[in-house]
Amino acid sequence: MLDGCVPWPEDLAAELRRTGIWRGRPLGDLLHESCVRNAGRVAVVCDDRSMTYEELARRADRLAGGLIGLGIRPLDRVVVHLPNVPEFVVLFLALLRAGAVPVLALPGHRRAEIEHLYAHSGAVAYVVKDQFGGFDFRTIARELPGTPRVLVSGEAQEFTALESLDAEGVALPVVDPSEPSLFLLSGGTTGLPKLIPRTHDDYAYVMRITAEAMEVDRDGVYLAVNPVAHQAALACPGVIGTLLLGGKAVLTSSVRPDEVFPLIRREGVTATTLVPSVLRLWADSGRPPGELSRLLIQVGSAPLDPALADRAGSALGCRIQRWYGISEGLCTYTRLDDPHEVAVHTDGRPMSALDEVRVVDESGEEVPAGEAGEMQVRGPYTIRGYYRAPAENARSFTPDGFFRTGDLVRRDPDGNIMIVGRIKDVINRAGEKVSAEEVERQLRTHPDVQDAAVIGVTDTVLGERTFAFVVPNGAEVRAPAVKQFLRERGLATYKIPDRLVPLSQLPRTPMGKVDKKALRALAASSAR
């Protein structure tokens, strides 16, 4: 096992392979075999470019040879900082074939995050797009300390052109499927991201069972709207899971209905993943119902308001499936045949029959069904530790291997999970505990509020005061009227926000989550 990674217990790993849960095959081999089986079929589409499986395999293996010739060896880490472009898919497969470990940065990351990822992962190279979205990513490479090996897709200037790494007939290494296949990033809203090692074994399993849950098969067409470096768009089943099955992956960096809807029709898209804010944008677009009739939308990464979940399916004429997932492992989802109440108001049940979920109080004791507590999870695709993070691992994992998610949940008698909020998102106002998620959910039901985020702000009298940042839905948002609205909805007096702050939009992290660290800074500056 790569030094710095926490290995799976040997007896558990052996049992998972014996039962076929884990297949004991490297992801690079599995993807290459899919390319051979589906050689003449279209694998990847982006704008006016398309690539067959045969082309993907040939380009990836030649690039793998070039990377090996450059000195990249098995288990070397490579920071990949590319947007939703075909070069990402080619490079990802090439690194897997070379036995190297991609460290997946997000398009929104800048120098601070990249410098951290490069140093903490011990990376030997940094791969970047020349320019994208009006930003020159080569400037980040120039600002990195030391002399990093920089590969640029596009105009390389003083760096090495990624496209120049083209070597045929290079012997590829044998890859151990128990080793990390890639590093994902933790999605916290404070601090720099932690590195999440996902092995070939556990990640292939994730792709297989998420594809079954979303009914994606060889005839499936998956649209990556979220960054493809993000867990859902990459492998749930995402681009890579779709390619493992022989389906077609469509890449875009736009969320605008007038651009994306024609693309969905043209390519026959059957599945995609959206965050709730984009689902709202699509549902409010006024496009004719039924235009997306073949589509299944997987919604996750942030809390989904039940009213939006109920409305979006009718407005878009397609199926909506609620998902909860963490890059560290566990996924839950609503089944396509779930009753309406479950489909709209819960985040469903665990994805695997082998997922173990317990909901505990502050002392670690399990709480009865219906009561809120922290969700702790263990299973065949939930990691046992972050990379090179012993102190964090001691905090985040129990002695018996359960991951402390930090999510407050309720679980009904049927096992359906309802996300209540985050443990760190509980505001202590004069001794009363206020769930930020609960107040946010209530605020979003106001007709003049499009979106909302709630934080606690230190106060000498109350301990913490509640600040609510709201995005108006066109009309002016008046604090007295909103507070009265919350009272009429039965919200406890101590949960009514002390202050309401209108914003044109909520700041977000590169992971697409509301950036509450930025909101706290904004609250601090406004209090001066």
N, C-alpha and C positions, 0 to 999 in steps of 0.2 A: 504493500500500500504506500502511495505517495506520502513522504514525510510531512507531517502537519495535518493529515486527514485522520479522522476517527473511523476505524474500520467497523464494519458490521460484525456482530458476533458470529464466529465461525460456524457454530451449530445451526444458527438461524439461516445463514447464507446457504449452507448445504441442504437444509430442508426446503428452502424456496426453489433451489435448482432441481432437487429431486422431484418435486411436485409440478414442475413446469411453470411456476409463477415467474421465475427468472429463467431465461433461455440459455444463459452462459455464452452469448454471442456478442462481439463488439458491434457497436452501432454502425461504424464505418462499413463493416462487412455486410450487415443487414441492408443498409442503404444501397451499397453497390449491387447486391443481388437483386434488389428491386429495379435498379436501373437496367440490368441485363434482362429481366423478365419483361419489362415494359419499354424496351429500347425505342420503338417508333412512336410512342405516345408523348404528348406534350406534358412536360414536368412543371415548368415555371413560366409564368407570364408576368410582365411588368411593362406598362405603357404599350408601346408598339413592338416590344421585344418578346420573343418566346424561345424556349429551349427544350429540346426533347430529352428524354432520359438518357439516350445514347450520348448526346452532347454533354450532358451534365457529368456523366461518368468519365468521359474522356478528358474534359477540362479539369475536373477535380483531381484525377490521378496525375495528370501532367503538372498541375500546380503542387500536389503533394511531393512529387519528385523534385520540383524547384525548391520547395521549402526544406526538404532533406539536404539538398545540395548547398543550401545556405547555412547549414549547420544545426537546424532544428531537429531535436531528438525526441523519442517517446517520453511523455510526461512533462516536456517543456511547456510552460504556460505562455500563451499568446493573447494579448488584449485585443479584442475585435471591436472596433468602433465604427460600424457601418449602419446606414439606414436600410429601409426596405427596398433593396435592389438585388438583382440576380447574383451579383458578386458575393453577397453575403452567403447565399446558399452554396455556391461553388467553394468558397473558402471554408465554410463550416465542414463540408464533406471532406475537403482536402486535409484539413487538420486532423479529423478523425482517422482518415486513412494513414496519415503520417504518425499517428499515435500521440500527437500533441493535444493539449488541453485548452480549448477556447475559454477565455474569460470575457463574458458578454457584457460590454458597456452599452448604455442606451444613447440614442442620438442626442438627447438633451444634456448629457454629461459634458462638463468642460474641464479645465485644467486641474482643479482641485480634486475632482473625483478620479480622473485618469491618472494623475500622479500617485494617488493613494492605491488604486488598483494595480498599477504597474509595480510599485514597490512592495505592496503587501503580498501579491501573488508570486513575486520573484520572476516576473515575466521576462522572456528573452526577446520579445518583439511586440510592436504596436502597429496594428493595421487600421488605416483610416481612409475615409473618402476625401478626395481633394476639396470639394465644395458641395454643400447641400443646404437647402433652405436659407440661402443668403449668408451662410457662415463658412469661412475658410478653416477647415479642421486641421490644416497643416500648421496653423499658428499654435495649436496645442502642442504638437510634436516639438516645435522649436523652443517651447517654454519648459519642457520636461528636463529635470536635472540629469546630469551625467550624459552619456552618449547612447541613448536607446536606439535599437535597430528599428527603423521606421519603414513600413511598406505602405505605399499610397495607391489606392484604386483611382485611376484617372491621371491627371497631370502631376507627376511626382516632384518636379523641380529638383531640389538638392537631395531628395530621398530616393529610395529604390521603388521602381514601378512594380506594383503587384502583378500586373499583366506580363512583366518580363520574366517572371519565374515560371518557366515552361521547360520541363525536362521529361523526356519519354523513356520508358523502360527501366526506371529506377526501382530497385527492390523495396517493397514496403514492409514495415516491421510487423511482427506478430503482436497483437494487442491483447492485454489481459482484461476481460470484461468486468472484473471486480474493481478495477481502478477507476478514478474519475474520468468521465467522458467530457465534462465541461464544468465550469463554475458559473452559477447564477449569482445574482446579488440580492441581499436582503432588502426588503421594501420599507424599512422604517422611515419615519419622517424626521428623525433627528440623527445627527452624526453621519459619518461616512459609512457606506455599505459594507456589510460583512460578506464573506465569500462562502457560497453554498456548493459543496462538491456533490455532483450527481453522477453516480456510476453508470456504466453502460447497462448493467443488469436492471437497476431500478428504473432508469429513465425509459428504456424500451418498454417496460411493463406499463408505465404511465401512458405512453403513446397508444399502446394497444387497447387499454381499457377505456380511455377517453374517446377513442374513435368509435368503440362499440356504443358508448353512452350517447354520442351525437349522431350515430348512424352514418358515419363517414366510412366509405369503402372505396374500391377501385374506381367507381364512377363518381366519387365525391369531388367537389371543387371547393377548396378552402380559400377564403379571402383574408389576407393579413392586413387589417386596418391598424391595430396596435403595433408598436415596434416589434419586429420579428425577434429581437433579442430578449423580449419579455417572455416569461414562462408560458402564458396562454397561447400567444400567437406562434410560439416556437413548437410546442410539443403537447398541447392539450386539445385535440391532437395537433392543431397548428400546422405549420408548413412542413416540418420534418415528419410528423406522424402521418400526414396525408401522403407524402412521398414514399414512406415505407409501404403503403398500401397500393401504390400505383396511381393515385389520384392526381389532380392538378392543383398547384398552388399559385394563387394570384396575389401579387404584391402591389400595395399602394401606400402612399403617405398622406393621402387626403381623407378627410372624414365628411366632406361637404356632400350633401345628398345629390346636388346637381351634377357632381363629378362621379360619385361612387355608384349611384343607382344605375346609370347606363352601363357601367363596367360590370355590375352584377348580372344584368340582363345579357350583355354580350358574351360573357364567359360562362354563363349558366351556373353561377355560384350557388352552392347548397348549404354552406355553413360559414359563419364568421364569429368573431369575438368582439364585443363592445364594452366599454365602460359606461356606467349609467348616464353620464353627461352627454355622450354621443348618442345613446339610445334616445334620450329626450330630444336632441337636435333632429334626429331622423323622424321621430314620432310627430314632431311639430312642423315638419316640412310641407305638409299639405299635399304630398304625393298621393296618387290614387291608391286606395286599398287594393291589395291583390297584385300590385306591381312586383312584389317580392315574394310571391306565393310559394316558391320552392325553398325559401330560405329558412334556416334554423339559426337563431341568434343566441349565442352563449354570452350571458351578461355576468360580469364579475369585477374584481379588483377594488370595488368600493361598494358601500351600502346601496341597495336598490330600493327605492320607495315603492311600497306595494301599489299605490295608486298609479304610478308610472308603469309598473309591471303589468297591471290590469289593462291599462289604456294602450300600451305600445303594440300589443299583438293585434288589436282591432284596427288601430290606425295604420299599421304597416301591412296588414293582411298576411302575417307570417307567424311562425312559432317562436316563442321566447322560452329560454331555459335558464333558470337562475343557478349560478355556480358560486361557490366559495372555494378559494384555493390559496395556498401559500407556497412560495418557491421552495421552502424547506420540505414540503411533502404533501400533506393531506389535501384532498379535494372532496367536497360534497356537492351534490347537485339535485335538482328536482327532476324526477322521471317524467318522461313525456306523457305517461298515462296517469300522473298524479291527479287527485281531486283539485278543483279550482282553488280551494282555500290553501292547500299545501303549496301549489305551484306559485301562488302570488305572495303568500305571507311567510314562507320559510326559505331557507337556503338548502333544503333537501337533506339527504342522507349520505353517509360516507360512500365513496366510490367503490371501494373494495370490501369484500366480506372479511378480509383479514385486517382491516383498519380497526384499531382499538381507540376509543374515545372515552375520556372521563371528564366530568365537569365537577370542579372542586371549589371549596371555599378558601378563605385566607389561610386556614390551618392545614390545607391539603386534603380535607375530608370530602368525599363525594356528596353532592347535594341531590335531593329528590328531583324527579322529573318536574319541569315547569319552573324551577328556581334557577336564578342566574348564578353563574360561577365561571371561573377561568377554564377554558378548554385545554386539555392536555391530550396529546395524540402520540401514537406509536403504530408502525405498520410497515409493509413491505416496500414502501417508497418514501418514507419519512426519514430524513437523515439522522445520524446519531451525533453529529457535531459539526460546527463551523470549521473552516480551514484556519489553522494557526491562530486559534482564539481560545486558549484554555480557561481564562477567567470568564469569558462570555459563556463558554460551554457549561461551566459550573453553575451559572445563573439560569441558563435557558433549558437545561436538560436535567431531569430527575435521575437519581441513582439507578432506577430500573429502566432507563432509556426512553421515557416519555418526553416529548418536546413541549415546553410551556409556551403556548402560542401568544399569550398576553391578550387574547380575545375573550370578552365576556359574552357568554352564550346562554340560551335556554334550550332545553331539549324536551320535546314532547314525548308522550308514551310510545309513539311509533318510531322514535329515533330521529325525527326531523330536527335539524339545527336552526335556531334563530339567533342571528348575531345581534347582540345588545349594544356592544361598544368595545372600547379598549380599556384595559385596566388603567393605563396611563391617561386615558381620556375621561377619568372620573374626577370631577371637580369637587373639592371639599369646601363647601360654602357654609361657614358658621357651624361646622360639625355635620351638616347635612350633605349626603353624597348625591351629586348630580351627574348623570350619564350624558356626556356630550352628544352621543349618538341619538339618544332619545329626544333631546331638544331639537337637534338638527332635523330629525324625521318629522317632528311636529311643525317646525318652521316651513318645511318644503310643501306642506299641505296648504299653506296660505296662497290664495290666488295671485298675489302680487310678488311672490318670492319664487325665483327660478331655482336657486341653490343656496345652501347655507353651511356654515362651519362654526363650531362653538369651541371656545377655549377658556381655561381658567387663568385669571390674571391676579398676581399677588396683591393682597390688600391688608393694611395694618389692622383693620377692624374685623373684617369677616374671614380673614385667612386667604380666601380667594373670592374674587368676583367673576361673574359669568359674562363674557363678551360674545356676542353673536355677530358674525360677518355674513351679510346677505347680499345676493345678487338679484336686483329687481327684475321682474318679468315685464319690463316695459313701463309700468306705472311707478310713481314715486312710493317708496316704502316709508310709512310713518310709524315711528316707534310706539307711540301710545296705542294706535290701532292694532298693531301686531301683538303687543303684550295683552291687550284685551281679548284678542282672538285666541291666544294660547290659554288664557284663563277659561274662556268659554269651552275650550276643548278638554278641560278638566286637568290641565297640567298643574302640579303642585306649585304653590306660591313661591317656594324657595328655588324652583326650577326656572322661573321666568327670568330671562336674561336681564342683567343689570344695565347693559348698554347694547345698542343695536348700531352697527356700522355698515352702511351701504358700500359695496364695491362693484366695479364693472365686471370683474371676474375674480374667482378665487385663485390664489397662487398654487401651483402644483409642483410636486417633485418630478424628477425624470421618470419615475415609475408610474406617473399619472395620478398619484394620490394627492389629496389636499395637503399643502405644505404648512402644517401648523407651527413649525418653527418660524417661518416667515410671518405668519399672523401674530405670533407672540411678539416678534420684533416690532411689527406695525402697531400693536397695542401699546407697547412700551413707549414708542416715539410719540404717539398721540396723547399719552398721559403726561408728557413733560410740559 
